[in-house]
Amino acid sequence: PERALSAVNVSVNIASVSTTLLGISVSKKAAFSAGYVENISGAEAKLTLLLELEEDLISALDFSYFSTFAESNPLFYNSQGDQVEFLNSLRVYGVNTIRLRLWVNPNENVSSLQGVKEFSTLLKSLGFRIWITPHFSDTWAHPGQQILPSEWQPFGFDELKQELYSHISEIMTEIEPEYIQIGNEINTGILFPHGDIINNPNQFLELINQGVSAVRSLSSTTKIILHFAGYEASQWFYNLVVEVDYDVIGISYYPKWHGKSLEELESQLSNLSENFGKEILIAETAYPFTLGWNDWTNNIVGLEEHLILPDYPATPEGQRNFIRDLKTVVLGVSGGVGFCYWGAELIAWDGENSENGSVWENQALFDFNNVELPVLQLSLIHI
């Protein structure tokens, strides 16, 4: 049931995980889900509320391309037209975690261990938590491809396991993340052909367990995420890894690829939570604020058939409402701890005439004039 907590004037859905906050028992998950807190007097009280709500919940953005777009020195603005510093503006809205992709030997410094380490150091100094996503590849890893890093290709299976252990150990030692995935969208496995989940399921599990062992040997606090794209066959996947020592179920949810029913998503997340007893989050999501474009690079989402209509049109309000309702879904699930917005920074950084620029500028969190969009106010709470 919904009730008003007059001392902080919050209307929330009372859920589990309650805490005493400013003298009132209020659910962290509920306040996060409600998306706003009004009429709190005093900056100290507001900060106290924000920190309490942050403690257990993940309000994350993935902007692994930050160093690339930052080279063009774009300027960003708040909704009042005032210039803001990009990273600080995210912190103001309650973003508490940054997710970063890591490749083994990429062609450029983007997503290299050194590059990610340097950026993580900066982010930590600003108060962000770090969530690392090792792809175990020199390029993108996802259900359609899990390509061995070039330097690992000569290895037999036992050598590959040791190299994986060493790779994750180095990540843990150099970056010390609060969260780490064992692979990215590993529906079909990792490190093909050795870890092909269909043809070599036992080897897949050995590799996953090797990665887990590397994390556990160096940290008792870093949470391990196993990441699956979509929810179709997710029950089968998490049953396969039921003996693995991990902490969080991470699900990608993009309507273009993973279905257009938040009700079905909620049902699937509830089943995962009930069946496996893990924390659960949306590891990747995004939604367009327009179907237009701001450069000559084709966008990945650009048609009405990619949307959930009529509920969520490609408008700033449609984008905001989609994230609001998605957040409500995941935090309404037992064990639901948050979400991550992918590609938050992917404005058209290479100029309006670029044919090799952003494929995502219509799903970024700043519009084509680099003005923050309403969806940012839903990152954690609106103070």
C-alpha angles and dihedrals in degrees: 000000000000120000137170119245097204098191090069096015095231123154107206143160104247109233137160126288097063126183135184105255122177088342096309131101105236132160114249090208092049095051090047091050094046089060100212145061119193139194098012107159118224133022092248092057091048092050091047090053093047094050093047091051091047095054100087104012132083119224100174141172127194111216103156090153093060095113091051097052093038089065088073090055096226119192121229131204138198123232090272091058096252117139114250135189107249101229096039091050090058092051091052090060093052102261101156104171135048120203116210131190118226126198125190102232109354121183091244135029091262108112093001119138092249094047093047091046092053093047092045090054090055093046093050090052087058092051101259125139117230126235113186124202111194110196095193087223140084089245141016117333119196138132091292096053138018101173120186115243109258094243092051097051097092093054125109118223097271092048089048091054091052092048090051090051091050092047094053092042089056091050091050093047097044100039107019094206125197090221132025133179124215095226132330123275092340098184091131098031137259138276098019133249094015096050099035102147094213101041099030107024094154092052089047090056092046090054093047091048090048089056092047091050091054091054096045092048091060105032138031093188107045109104118226119221126198107204126210126179112234126339102267107113091001092126090056092048097049090045088056091055095040092120094050116108100235133135112209137042108217119196128188113218121187115155092218091064108015108046136280102248120096087186091060090045090053091050092050094047090049091052091049091050093047095045100044107024096221132133110264135205144164100256095189135014140141140168134196125251089197140007089224126099138226101203138025095263114109113250121228093224111041110127133078089237087068092062137079101243141227091002099057116027120184095267133111089260092045090053091048094048093049092054091043092054094041089053090050090052097051095042091048089061118089106258094016109149107171147284145264126228111215123217096012091155100043100117118150091279096165096061135270094281097051119125090187100048133097123343089186110046092117089058098045121112093244123062128236090281090050092250115146115257126228091252090073090069089066096058092106115324133340110236 
